[in-house]
Amino acid sequence: MKKLVSTAALAAVLGAPAWAADDVTLQLKWVTQAQFAGYYVALDQGFYDEEDLNVKILAGGPDIAPGQVLAGGGADVMIDWLPSALAAREKGLPIVNIAQPFKTSGLMLTCWKDTGITGPQDFRGKTIGVWFFGNEYPFLSWMSQEGISTDGGDNGVTVLKQGFNVDPLLQRQADCISTMTYNEFGQVLDAGVSPDELVTFKYEDVGVATLEDGLYALEANLADPAFVDRMVRFVRASMKGWKWAEEHPEDAAMIVLDNDETGAQTEAHQVRMMGEIAKLTAGSNGALDEADYSRTVETLLAGGSDPVITAEPVGAWTHAVTDAALN
């Protein structure tokens, strides 16, 4: 008499899951680099597999707008800075912060010391490089709070729309440029500039620090229990990846390099970047800290006649995903 073998038993024999893993597509804010190491680690170390997830990571770039990708259904979840996300939400893109792996900000201004700049009061009459595409909001809020115009002239700053490189500083096109502690600042040093030649201002230290890399999903999707379940598993595995990366920064950097299809990244740069990134994710379990959120909102609202956002956001974040993921 033939015995019928159940699907579950057959799957166990073959060492495969009894059902197909759930797909999740993540859209990065920028190109493949250690800034996103936790996600690549979770993929490499099988943390997503453990949650029955088939995760696809889409690299970003100068011609990719993560919000548009998300809104168009090209991704389930994206990475963005909170100022950019709140500004987009106020303009009609219904995105919600579902997790916050980055606890502190890596944003800073790097200036030539020989310009005489010692503090914000010396920015007047200077040219400052600023990233746009949503990254300009912390700077604009800072200048507004300082009462400094961004329209140029002797009493204001001239804003140079900065590309994602450090050339404006090195070529003396700008007195200061935007840098990240984990990326562009190192590029300036690699170009042969001594730290003694520079003055830096970390946004964390000047009272206008805003939350950076968080995870965002469309509000309508969060009404679907099946989607929320996928996000719970995704966040749980991703945070496991981030903590692994914090503990093994060099190995995490190597995993990132393995996933860089462009071959543009170098080992030394990614190892250094991962060391700095670990400082920003330290202390986060993935849940959005309400005090950090409120600090960001207050900064964005404090824009005088031209604030980044005009009203206190409603429904812009949820703990539903992280509560389930962490418990």
Stockholm file with secondary structure:
# STOCKHOLM 1.0

chainA/1-327         MKKLVSTAALAAVLGAPAWAADDVTLQLKWVTQAQFAGYYVALDQGFYDEEDLNVKILAGGPDIAPGQVLAGGGADVMIDWLPSALAAREKGLPIVNIAQPFKTSGLMLTCWKDTGITGPQDFRGKTIGVWFFGNEYPFLSWMSQEGISTDGGDNGVTVLKQGFNVDPLLQRQADCISTMTYNEFGQVLDAGVSPDELVTFKYEDVGVATLEDGLYALEANLADPAFVDRMVRFVRASMKGWKWAEEHPEDAAMIVLDNDETGAQTEAHQVRMMGEIAKLTAGSNGALDEADYSRTVETLLAGGSDPVITAEPVGAWTHAVTDAALN
#=GR chainA/1-327 SS CCCCCCHHHHHHHHTCCSSCCEEEEEECSSSSSGGGHHHHHHHHTTHHHHTTEEEEEECCCTTCCHHHHHHTTSCSEEEECHHHHHHHHHTTCCEEEEEBCCCSCCEEEEEEGGGTCCSGGGCTTCEEEECCTTTTHHHHHHHHHHTCBSBCSTTBCEEEECCSSSHHHHTTSCSEEEEETTTHHHHHHHTTCCGGGEEEEETTTTTCCCCCSEEEEETGGGGCHHHHHHHHHHHHHHHHHHHHHHHCHHHHHHHHHHTCTTCCCCHHHHHHHHHHHHHHHTTCCBSCCHHHHHHHHHHHHCCTTSCSCSSCCSSCBCSHHHHHHHC
#=GC SS_cons         CCCCCCHHHHHHHHTCCSSCCEEEEEECSSSSSGGGHHHHHHHHTTHHHHTTEEEEEECCCTTCCHHHHHHTTSCSEEEECHHHHHHHHHTTCCEEEEEBCCCSCCEEEEEEGGGTCCSGGGCTTCEEEECCTTTTHHHHHHHHHHTCBSBCSTTBCEEEECCSSSHHHHTTSCSEEEEETTTHHHHHHHTTCCGGGEEEEETTTTTCCCCCSEEEEETGGGGCHHHHHHHHHHHHHHHHHHHHHHHCHHHHHHHHHHTCTTCCCCHHHHHHHHHHHHHHHTTCCBSCCHHHHHHHHHHHHCCTTSCSCSSCCSSCBCSHHHHHHHC
//
